[in-house]
Amino acid sequence: MFTGRFYGASLLVVLVLQSCINCSAISSSNFADQLALLAFKSAIKLDPKNVLESNWTEKTNFCNWFGVSCGQQRVKALRLPSMGLQGTISPHVGNLSLLMELNLSNNSFYGYLPHELSHLLHLRVLKLEYNRLKGKLPLSLYHCQKLHFLSLAANGFTGGIPREWSDLTSLRSLSLRQNYLTGTIQPSLGPIPELFGNLITLEFLDLSQNSLSGTIPVSFQALLHLKYLNLSCNKLSGKIPSRGPFINFTAQSFMENKALCGQTTLQVLPCTSQSSQKSHRREFPLKYILPAIALVIVLASLIYLLKICQGNHVPNLYSTVFLHTVEHRKISYGELCHATNDFCEANLLGVGSFGSVYKGKLSDGTSVAIKVLNLELEGAFKSFVAECEVLRTVRHRNLVKIITTCSNSKVRALVLHYMPNGSLENWLHSHRNCHDLLQRVGIMCDVAFALEYLHHGLSEPVVHCDLKPSNVLLDENMVAHVGDFSIAKILTENKTALLTKTIGTFGYIAPEYGSEGRVSTKGDIYSFGIMLLEILTRKKPTDTMFGGELSLRQWVNASLSNNIMEVVDSCLLRIKGSGGIISILGHFLDILELGLECSRELPEERSDIRDVVVKLNNIKMQLLFNTSAR
């Protein structure tokens, strides 16, 4: 009897002691998490929304702080995207030992990425895109072997891609676009599969807008789950692989890599049997040959300009300068007539404010769209000059690409790449097909990327001024390209806005643009917001149901809280397999709310396009992974 009581009492003491030890451990971990968050806060130099200063205080439990998500009183996620925060990323973040998501995208964090992030062994999502981080990509991240999503896009990272990252075998999405990365995609030592060949779960890979060189690793063909690949705007060479996921990739994945070769459908030169072996040997003589060729072209251009100045009107001078500045081929008026069968009405694609657009086929078989200005219309020549001024300075995969111009006493014409799937307006409002949500969001992502480049990717921002579905064209792969810069404005000399008398299209123009003629990048954001609402509702802002006090925006806003199904295109509700009705409703709500944010009455209250890109791309990624999970 005594022995039994003694044993029971002893067991109780042990359990109490164990409980105290566990409580102490939990309490200690809690305290470590709180200290790590306070250290993170102390490294912030600017908090324009005053969120951390007012909310992150010791008076409240840190699990209730803005942007912090907990589980069992431990920090599991830190989400502070698009807050305007400026400072460095504290190395103490590495002490959040159970952290699963770190999202600091679209802020102004600068300096180096702390190697202490490699201590986050449970990390699944790391999103640091659109900041000002610099230095080499941290090789120590290979310790975070549970990573699913990694985005360091739009920063200032340099050097190569660490070979050690091949250990990130759970990675599904990797975005390193728009940095200053150099070297080859493959590591300089060891076989190619040591890097990307091991990442067999990869579904999304974006390495565009860097300075990567060398060949595309053949190991990419083993990435059977890869659905999105973007290697455009690099210095890659050699043959494009043709097996595995490459069967489904298009020219958009490889644009602006002049030394690539492969299938003609990818808009690259065909490979010769020895092209890969000779690519490196060609680089050396090209260093000497290309400057000589360029010098000859410049001299020939000067001679040609002198003849033009002597024999023609001054307006021709501008377009000739433009032609040679961008080094495009020269096409005569006669060739344009032949290409369009003397501008036959059967080849007419559309009529705009200042002229007409015809489909044509050049002598080499290239299909083109030829925009011919009607010089009798007031402002036509001015629009031609404006469009040339913009197109000679821009280069982006989501902008309509110019082939050349033609200008003489008879004609002013722009020769553009032909887009076989027509305009977004025709595609969206054609009732022959029902287009799913992923297609629509993908197109709007393309438009957002184009705007981001125009507003933030140039030394002088460009405002499109007439963004609408009819000015968004779709190529053979349904990639969207923004076109028609006839009334675009360049914000020179650090200006954020200017005044104009040229008005865009009713229904899409911002209030301040129509009433005051005030042009700024925020006007394009308004137009983009209206397009977002249109692409989900399939209602034009000029629809007959809108008028008087009711607009497309007001209609959506009034229905958002309890009647969202009434405004969404019924076609979308009939498409099966979108991840469940609850999930798809969440996406509808996110897109419509983003459209309303972009189209607010006051310009200063509208989102920045960089915020829009982040939010819209997140929606696209969720839809993409929902689709792949089916």
For each residue, the residues with C-beta under 8 A, 3 or more apart:
1: 4 5
2: 5 6
3: 6 7
4: 1 7 8
5: 1 2 8 9
6: 2 3 9 10
7: 3 4 10 11
8: 4 5 11 12
9: 5 6 12 13
10: 6 7 13 14
11: 7 8 14 15
12: 8 9 15 16
13: 9 10 16 17
14: 10 11 17 18
15: 11 12 18 19
16: 12 13 19 20
17: 13 14 20 21
18: 14 15 21 22
19: 15 16 22 23
20: 16 17 23 24
21: 17 18 24 25
22: 18 19 25 26
23: 19 20 26 27
24: 20 21 27 28
25: 21 22 28 29
26: 22 23 29 30 72 73
27: 23 24 30 31
28: 24 25 31 32
29: 25 26 32 33 74 97
30: 26 27 33 34 73 74
31: 27 28 34 35
32: 28 29 35 36 95 97
33: 29 30 36 37 62 74 75 95 96
34: 30 31 37 38 58 62
35: 31 32 38 39 92 95
36: 32 33 39 40 75 90 92 93 94 95 96
37: 33 34 40 41 56 62 65 68 75 78 96
38: 34 35 41 42 56 58
39: 35 36 42 43 90 92 93
40: 36 37 43 44 78 89 90 92 93
41: 37 38 44 52 56
42: 38 39 90
43: 39 40 87 88 89 90
44: 40 41 47 52 85 86 87
45: 86 87
46: 84 85 86 87 108
47: 44 50 51 52 53 83 84 85
48: 83 84
49: 83 84
50: 47 53 54
51: 47 54 55 56 66 67 80 83
52: 41 44 47 55 56 66 85
53: 47 50 56
54: 50 51 57
55: 51 52 60 65 66
56: 37 38 41 51 52 53 62 65 66
57: 54 60
58: 34 38
59:
60: 55 57 64 65
61: 64 65
62: 33 34 37 56 65 68 70 75
63: 68 69 70 73 75
64: 60 61 68
65: 37 55 56 60 61 62 68
66: 51 52 55 56 80
67: 51 78 79 80 83
68: 37 62 63 64 65 75 77 78
69: 63 75 76 77 78 79 101
70: 62 63 73 74 75 76
71: 74 76 98
72: 26
73: 26 30 63 70
74: 29 30 33 70 71 98
75: 33 36 37 62 63 68 69 70 78 96 98 99
76: 69 70 71 98 99 100 101
77: 68 69 99 100 101 102 103
78: 37 40 67 68 69 75 93 96 99 101 102 103 104
79: 67 69 101 103
80: 51 66 67 83 85 103 104 107
81: 103 104 105 106 107 127 614
82: 105 106 107 611 614 615
83: 47 48 49 51 67 80 107
84: 46 47 48 49 107 108
85: 44 46 47 52 80 104 107 108 109
86: 44 45 46 107 108 109 110
87: 43 44 45 46 108 109 110
88: 43 109 110 111
89: 40 43 93 104 109 111 113 114 128 133
90: 36 39 40 42 43 93 114
91: 94 114 115 116
92: 35 36 39 40 95 116
93: 36 39 40 78 89 90 96 99 102 114 116 117 120
94: 36 91 114 116 117 118 119 120
95: 32 33 35 36 92 116 119
96: 33 36 37 75 78 93 99 120
97: 29 32 119 120 121 122
98: 71 74 75 76 122
99: 75 76 77 78 93 96 102 120 122 123
100: 76 77 122 123 124 125
101: 69 76 77 78 79 123 124 125 126
102: 77 78 93 99 117 120 123 125 126 127 128
103: 77 78 79 80 81 125 127
104: 78 80 81 85 89 107 109 127 128 131
105: 81 82 127 128 129 130 131 151 614
106: 81 82 129 130 131 610 611 614
107: 80 81 82 83 84 85 86 104 130 131
108: 46 84 85 86 87 131 132
109: 85 86 87 88 89 104 128 131 132 133
110: 86 87 88 131 132 133 134
111: 88 89 133 134
112: 133 134 135
113: 89 117 128 133 135 138 152
114: 89 90 91 93 94 117
115: 91 118 138 140
116: 91 92 93 94 95 119
117: 93 94 102 113 114 120 123 126 138 140 141 144
118: 94 115 138 140 141 142 143 144
119: 94 95 97 116 143
120: 93 94 96 97 99 102 117 123 144
121: 97 143 144 145 146
122: 97 98 99 100 146
123: 99 100 101 102 117 120 126 144 146 147
124: 100 101 146 147 148 149
125: 100 101 102 103 147 148 149
126: 101 102 117 123 141 144 147 149 150 151 152
127: 81 102 103 104 105 149 151
128: 89 102 104 105 109 113 131 133 151 152 155
129: 105 106 151 152 153 154 155 175 614
130: 105 106 107 153 154 155 610 613 614
131: 104 105 106 107 108 109 110 128 154 155
132: 108 109 110 155 156
133: 89 109 110 111 112 113 128 152 155 156 157
134: 110 111 112 155 156 157 158
135: 112 113 157 158
136: 139 157 158 159 160 162
137: 141 152 157 159 160 161 162 165 176 181
138: 113 115 117 118 141 162
139: 136 142 162 163 164 165
140: 115 117 118 143 164
141: 117 118 126 137 138 144 147 150 162 164 165 168
142: 118 139 145 162 164 165 166 167 168
143: 118 119 121 140
144: 117 118 120 121 123 126 141 147 168
145: 121 142 167 168 169 170
146: 121 122 123 124 170
147: 123 124 125 126 141 144 150 168 170 171
148: 124 125 170 171 172 173
149: 124 125 126 127 171 172 173 621
150: 126 141 147 168 171 173 174 175
151: 105 126 127 128 129 173 174 175
152: 113 126 128 129 133 137 155 157 175 176 179
153: 129 130 175 176 177 178 179 206
154: 129 130 131 177 178 179 610
155: 128 129 130 131 132 133 134 152 178 179
156: 132 133 134 179 180
157: 133 134 135 136 137 152 176 179 180 181
158: 134 135 136 179 180 181 182
159: 136 137 181 182 183
160: 136 137 181 182 183 184 187 188
161: 137 165 176 181 183 185 187 195 207
162: 136 137 138 139 141 142 165
163: 139 166 187 189 190 194 195
164: 139 140 141 142 167
165: 137 139 141 142 161 162 168 195
166: 142 163 169 194 195 196 197 198 199
167: 142 145 164 198
168: 141 142 144 145 147 150 165 171 199
169: 145 166 198 199 200 201
170: 145 146 147 148 201
171: 147 148 149 150 168 174 199 201 202
172: 148 149 201 202 203 204 225 625
173: 148 149 150 151 202 203 204 205 621
174: 150 151 171 199 202 204 205 206
175: 129 150 151 152 153 204 205 206
176: 137 152 153 157 161 179 181 206 207 210
177: 153 154 206 207 208 209 210 230
178: 153 154 155 208 209 210
179: 152 153 154 155 156 157 158 176 209 210
180: 156 157 158 210 211
181: 137 157 158 159 160 161 176 207 210 211 212
182: 158 159 160 210 211 212 213
183: 159 160 161 188 212 213 214
184: 160 187 188 212 213 214 215
185: 161 195 196 207 212 214 215 216 217 231 236
186: 192 195 196 214 215 217 219
187: 160 161 163 184 190 192 194 195
188: 160 183 184
189: 163
190: 163 187 194
191: 194
192: 186 187 195 196 197 217 218 219
193: 196 197 198 219 222
194: 163 166 187 190 191 197 198
195: 161 163 165 166 185 186 187 192 198 199 217 219
196: 166 185 186 192 193 199 202 205 217 219 220 223
197: 166 192 193 194 200 217 219 222 223
198: 166 167 169 193 194 195
199: 166 168 169 171 174 195 196 202 223
200: 169 197 222 223 224 225
201: 169 170 171 172 225
202: 171 172 173 174 196 199 205 223 225 226
203: 172 173 225 226 227 228 624 625 628
204: 172 173 174 175 226 227 228 621 624
205: 173 174 175 196 202 223 226 228 229 230
206: 153 174 175 176 177 228 229 230
207: 161 176 177 181 185 210 212 230 231 234
208: 177 178 230 231 232 233 234 397
209: 177 178 179 232 233 234
210: 176 177 178 179 180 181 182 207 233 234
211: 180 181 182 234 235
212: 181 182 183 184 185 207 231 234 235 236
213: 182 183 184 234 235 236 237
214: 183 184 185 186 236 237 238
215: 184 185 186 236 237 238 239 276 279
216: 185 220 231 236 238 239 240 241 260
217: 185 186 192 195 196 197 220
218: 192 221 241
219: 186 192 193 195 196 197 222 223
220: 196 216 217 223 226 229 241 244 245 246
221: 218 241 243 244 245 246
222: 193 197 200 219 244
223: 196 197 199 200 202 205 219 220 226 244 245
224: 200 244 245
225: 172 200 201 202 203 245 628
226: 202 203 204 205 220 223 229 244 245
227: 203 204 245 248 624 628
228: 203 204 205 206 624
229: 205 206 220 226 245 249 253
230: 177 205 206 207 208 252 253
231: 185 207 208 212 216 234 236 253 254 257
232: 208 209 252 253 254 255 256 257 397
233: 208 209 210 255 256 257 397
234: 207 208 209 210 211 212 213 231 256 257
235: 211 212 213 257 259
236: 185 212 213 214 215 216 231 254 257 259 260
237: 213 214 215 257 259 260 279
238: 214 215 216 259 260 261 275 276 279
239: 215 216 260 261 262 271 275 276
240: 216 246 254 260 261 262 263 266 268
241: 216 218 220 221 244 246
242: 246 247 262 263
243: 221 246 247
244: 220 221 222 223 224 226 241 247
245: 220 221 223 224 225 226 227 229 248 249
246: 220 221 240 241 242 243 249
247: 242 243 244
248: 227 245
249: 229 245 246 253 254 266
250: 253 265 266 476 477 479
251: 254 255 265 266 267 268 477
252: 230 232 255 397 475 477 479
253: 229 230 231 232 249 250
254: 231 232 236 240 249 251 257 260 262 266 267 268
255: 232 233 251 252 267 397
256: 232 233 234 395 397
257: 231 232 233 234 235 236 237 254 260 268
258:
259: 235 236 237 238 279
260: 216 236 237 238 239 240 254 257 266 268 269
261: 238 239 240 268 269 270 271 272 275
262: 239 240 242 254 266 268 270 271
263: 240 242 266 268 270
264: 267 268 270
265: 250 251
266: 240 249 250 251 254 260 262 263
267: 251 254 255 264
268: 240 251 254 257 260 261 262 263 264
269: 260 261
270: 261 262 263 264
271: 239 261 262 275 276
272: 261 275 278
273:
274: 277 278
275: 238 239 261 271 272 278 279
276: 215 238 239 271 279
277: 274 281
278: 272 274 275 281 282
279: 215 237 238 259 275 276 282 283
280: 283
281: 277 278 284
282: 278 279 285 286
283: 279 280 286 287
284: 281 287
285: 282 288 289
286: 282 283 289 290
287: 283 284 290 291
288: 285 291 292
289: 285 286 292 293
290: 286 287 293 294
291: 287 288 294 295
292: 288 289 295 296
293: 289 290 296 297
294: 290 291 297 298
295: 291 292 298 299
296: 292 293 299 300
297: 293 294 300 301 324 327
298: 294 295 301 302
299: 295 296 302 303
300: 296 297 303 304
301: 297 298 304 305 324
302: 298 299 305 306
303: 299 300 306 307
304: 300 301 307 308 320 324
305: 301 302 308 309 317 320 321
306: 302 303 309 310
307: 303 304 310 311
308: 304 305 311 312 316 317 320
309: 305 306 312 314 317
310: 306 307
311: 307 308
312: 308 309 316 317 408 409
313: 316 409
314: 309 317
315: 318 319 381 407
316: 308 312 313 319 320 407 408 409
317: 305 308 309 312 314 320 321
318: 315 321 322 385 388 407
319: 315 316 322 323 384 388 405 407 412
320: 304 305 308 316 317 323 324 407
321: 305 317 318 324 325
322: 318 319 325 326 388 389 392 405
323: 319 320 326 328 330 404 405 407
324: 297 301 304 320 321 327
325: 321 322 392
326: 322 323 391 392 402
327: 297 324
328: 323 402 403 404 405
329: 403 404
330: 323 404
331: 335 336 362 403 404 406 415
332: 335 336 406
333: 336 337 406 408 410 411
334: 337 338
335: 331 332 338 339 362 363
336: 331 332 333 339 340 360 370 406 411 413 415
337: 333 334 340 342 343
338: 334 335 341 363
339: 335 336 360 361 362 363 368 370
340: 336 337 343 344 347 358 359 360 370
341: 338 344 346 347
342: 337
343: 337 340 347 356 358 372
344: 340 341 347 348 358
345: 348
346: 341
347: 340 341 343 344 358 359 360
348: 344 345 351 356 357 358
349: 357 358 359 369
350: 356 357 423 470
351: 348 355 356 357
352: 355 356 357 371 484 486
353: 377 383 486
354: 373 374 377 379 380 383 384 486
355: 351 352 371 372 373 374 377 380
356: 343 348 350 351 352 371 372 374
357: 348 349 350 351 352 369 370 371 372
358: 340 343 344 347 348 349 369 370 372
359: 340 347 349 367 368 369 370 418
360: 336 339 340 347 367 368 369 370 415
361: 339 365 366 367 368
362: 331 335 339 365 366 368
363: 335 338 339
364:
365: 361 362
366: 361 362 403
367: 359 360 361 418 420
368: 339 359 360 361 362 403 415 416 417 418
369: 349 357 358 359 360 415 416 417 418 419
370: 336 339 340 357 358 359 360 413 414 415 416
371: 352 355 356 357 413 414 415 416
372: 343 355 356 357 358 411 412 413
373: 354 355 377 380 381 383 384 411 412 413
374: 354 355 356 377 380
375: 380 381 412
376: 380
377: 353 354 355 373 374 380
378:
379: 354 382 383 502
380: 354 355 373 374 375 376 377 383 384 412
381: 315 373 375 384 385 412
382: 379 385 386
383: 353 354 373 379 380 386 387 486 487
384: 319 354 373 380 381 387 388 407 412 414 486
385: 318 381 382 388 389
386: 382 383 389 390 485 486 487 488 489
387: 383 384 390 391 414 484 485 486 488
388: 318 319 322 384 385 391 392 405 414
389: 322 385 386 392 393 490
390: 386 387 393 394 462 485 488 490
391: 326 387 388 394 402 414 485
392: 322 325 326 388 389
393: 389 390 458 462
394: 390 391 399 453 454 458 462
395: 256 399
396: 399 449 450 453 457
397: 208 232 233 252 255 256 449 479
398: 446 447 449 450 453 479 480 481 482
399: 394 395 396 450 453 454 481 482 483
400: 416 417 419 473 481 482 483 484
401: 416 417 481
402: 326 328 391 405 414 415 416 417
403: 328 329 331 366 368 415 416 417
404: 323 328 329 330 331 415
405: 319 322 323 328 388 402 412 413 414 415
406: 331 332 333 336 411 412 413 415
407: 315 316 318 319 320 323 384 411 412 413
408: 312 316 333 411
409: 312 313 316
410: 333
411: 333 336 372 373 406 407 408
412: 319 372 373 375 380 381 384 405 406 407
413: 336 370 371 372 373 405 406 407
414: 370 371 384 387 388 391 402 405
415: 331 336 360 368 369 370 371 402 403 404 405 406
416: 368 369 370 371 400 401 402 403 483
417: 368 369 400 401 402 403 475 481
418: 359 367 368 369
419: 369 400 422 423 473 474 475 481
420: 367 475 476
421: 427 473 474 475 476 478
422: 419 426 427 473 474
423: 350 419 426 427 469 470 471 472 473 474
424: 427 428 443 469 470 472 473 474 480 535
425: 428 429 468 469 470 472
426: 422 423 429 430 470
427: 421 422 423 424 430 435 474
428: 424 425 435 440 469 534 535 538
429: 425 426 538 540
430: 426 427 433
431:
432:
433: 430
434: 571 572 574 575
435: 427 428 439 440 571
436: 439 440 572 575 578
437: 440 441 572 575 578 584 587 623
438: 441 442 620 623 624 627
439: 435 436 442 443 478
440: 428 435 436 437 443 444 535 536
441: 437 438 444 445 587 591 616 619 620 623
442: 438 439 445 446 478 620
443: 424 439 440 446 447 472 474 478 480 535
444: 440 441 447 448 480 528 531 532 535 616
445: 441 442 448 449 613 616 617 620
446: 398 442 443 449 450 479 480 481
447: 398 443 444 450 451 467 472 480 482 528 531
448: 444 445 451 452 528 609 612 613 616 617
449: 396 397 398 445 446 452 453 613
450: 396 398 399 446 447 453 454 480 481 482
451: 447 448 454 455 464 467 482 524 525 528 609 612
452: 448 449 455 456 457 609 610 613
453: 394 396 398 399 449 450 456 457 458
454: 394 399 450 451 457 458 461 462 463 464 524
455: 451 452 461 462 463 521 524 609
456: 452 453 461 609 610
457: 396 452 453 454
458: 393 394 453 454 461 462
459:
460: 490 491 492
461: 454 455 456 458 490 491 521
462: 390 393 394 454 455 458 485 488 489 490 491
463: 454 455 488 489 490 491 519 520 521 523 524
464: 451 454 467 471 482 485 488 524 527
465: 487 488 489 500 502 504 513 519 523 524
466: 471 484 486 487 488 504 505 508 527
467: 447 451 464 471 472 482 504 508 524 527 528 531
468: 425 471 472 504 505 507 508 527 531
469: 423 424 425 428 472 531 534 535
470: 350 423 424 425 426
471: 423 464 466 467 468 482 483 484
472: 423 424 425 443 447 467 468 469 480 481 482 483 531
473: 400 419 421 422 423 424 480 481 482 483
474: 419 421 422 423 424 427 443 478 479 480 481
475: 252 417 419 420 421 478 479 481
476: 250 420 421
477: 250 251 252
478: 421 439 442 443 474 475
479: 250 252 397 398 446 474 475
480: 398 424 443 444 446 447 450 472 473 474
481: 398 399 400 401 417 419 446 450 472 473 474 475
482: 398 399 400 447 450 451 464 467 471 472 473
483: 399 400 416 471 472 473
484: 352 387 400 466 471
485: 386 387 390 391 462 464 488
486: 352 353 354 383 384 386 387 466
487: 383 386 465 466 500 502 504
488: 386 387 390 462 463 464 465 466 485
489: 386 462 463 465 498 500 519
490: 389 390 460 461 462 463
491: 460 461 462 463 495 496 497 498 520 521
492: 460 495
493:
494:
495: 491 492 498
496: 491 520 521
497: 491 518 519 520
498: 489 491 495 518 519 520
499: 516 517 518 519
500: 465 487 489 517 519
501: 517
502: 379 465 487
503: 509 513 514 517
504: 465 466 467 468 487 508 509 513 527
505: 466 468 508 509
506: 509 514 542
507: 468 530 540 541 542 552
508: 466 467 468 504 505 526 527 530 531 541
509: 503 504 505 506 513 514 523 526 527
510: 513 514 522 523 526 527 603
511: 514 515 526 601
512: 515 516 518 523 603
513: 465 503 504 509 510 516 517 518 519 523 526
514: 503 506 509 510 511
515: 511 512
516: 499 512 513
517: 499 500 501 503 513
518: 497 498 499 512 513 523
519: 463 465 489 497 498 499 500 513 523
520: 463 491 496 497 498 523 603
521: 455 461 463 491 496 524 525 609
522: 510 525 526 603 604 606
523: 463 465 509 510 512 513 518 519 520 526 527 603
524: 451 454 455 463 464 465 467 521 527 528 609
525: 451 521 522 528 529 598 599 606 607 608 609 612
526: 508 509 510 511 513 522 523 529 530 598 599 600 603 606
527: 464 466 467 468 504 508 509 510 523 524 530 531
528: 444 447 448 451 467 524 525 531 532 598 609 612
529: 525 526 532 533 553 594 595 596 597 598 599 600 606
530: 507 508 526 527 533 534 541 552 553 595 599
531: 444 447 467 468 469 472 508 527 528 534 535 595
532: 444 528 529 535 536 591 592 594 595 598
533: 529 530 536 537 539 541 552 553 556 592 595 596 599
534: 428 469 530 531 537 538 539 540 541 552
535: 424 428 440 443 444 469 531 532 538
536: 440 532 533 567 568 569 572 588 591 592 595
537: 533 534 552 556 567 568 569
538: 428 429 534 535 569 571
539: 533 534 543 545 546 552 555 567
540: 429 507 534 543 552
541: 507 508 530 533 534 546 551 552 553
542: 506 507 546
543: 539 540 546 552
544: 547
545: 539 550 555
546: 539 541 542 543 550 551 552 555
547: 544 550
548:
549: 554
550: 545 546 547 554 555
551: 541 546 554 555
552: 507 530 533 534 537 539 540 541 543 546 555 556
553: 529 530 533 541 556 557 595 596 599
554: 549 550 551 557 558
555: 539 545 546 550 551 552 558 559 567
556: 533 537 552 553 559 560 567 592 595 596
557: 553 554 560 596
558: 554 555 563
559: 555 556 562 563 564 566 567
560: 556 557 564 567 589 592 593 596
561: 564
562: 559
563: 558 559 566 567
564: 559 560 561 567 568 585 588 589 592
565: 568 573
566: 559 563
567: 536 537 539 555 556 559 560 563 564 592
568: 536 537 564 565 572 573 588
569: 536 537 538 572 573
570: 573 574
571: 434 435 538 574 575
572: 434 436 437 536 568 569 575 584 588
573: 565 568 569 570
574: 434 570 571
575: 434 436 437 571 572 578
576:
577: 627 630
578: 436 437 575 583 584 587 623 626
579: 583 584 623 626 627 629
580: 583 584
581: 584 585
582: 585 586
583: 578 579 580 586 587 626
584: 437 572 578 579 580 581 587 588
585: 564 581 582 588 589
586: 582 583 589 590
587: 437 441 578 583 584 590 591 619 622 623
588: 536 564 568 572 584 585 591 592
589: 560 564 585 586 592 593
590: 586 587 593 594 615 619
591: 441 532 536 587 588 594 595 616 619
592: 532 533 536 556 560 564 567 588 589 595 596
593: 560 589 590 596 597
594: 529 532 590 591 597 598 607 612 615 616
595: 529 530 531 532 533 536 553 556 591 592 598 599
596: 529 533 553 556 557 560 592 593 599 600
597: 529 593 594 600 606 607
598: 525 526 528 529 532 594 595 606 607 612
599: 525 526 529 530 533 553 595 596 606
600: 526 529 596 597 605 606
601: 511 605
602: 605 606
603: 510 512 520 522 523 526 606
604: 522
605: 600 601 602
606: 522 525 526 529 597 598 599 600 602 603
607: 525 594 597 598 611 612
608: 525 611 612
609: 448 451 452 455 456 521 524 525 528 612 613
610: 106 130 154 452 456 613 614
611: 82 106 607 608 614 615
612: 448 451 525 528 594 598 607 608 609 615 616
613: 130 445 448 449 452 609 610 616 617
614: 81 82 105 106 129 130 610 611 617 618
615: 82 590 594 611 612 618 619
616: 441 444 445 448 591 594 612 613 619 620
617: 445 448 613 614 620 621
618: 614 615 621 622
619: 441 587 590 591 615 616 622 623
620: 438 441 442 445 616 617 623 624
621: 149 173 204 617 618 624 625
622: 587 618 619 625 626
623: 437 438 441 578 579 587 619 620 626 627
624: 203 204 227 228 438 620 621 627 628
625: 172 203 621 622 628 629
626: 578 579 583 622 623 629 630
627: 438 577 579 623 624 630
628: 203 225 227 624 625
629: 579 625 626
630: 577 626 627
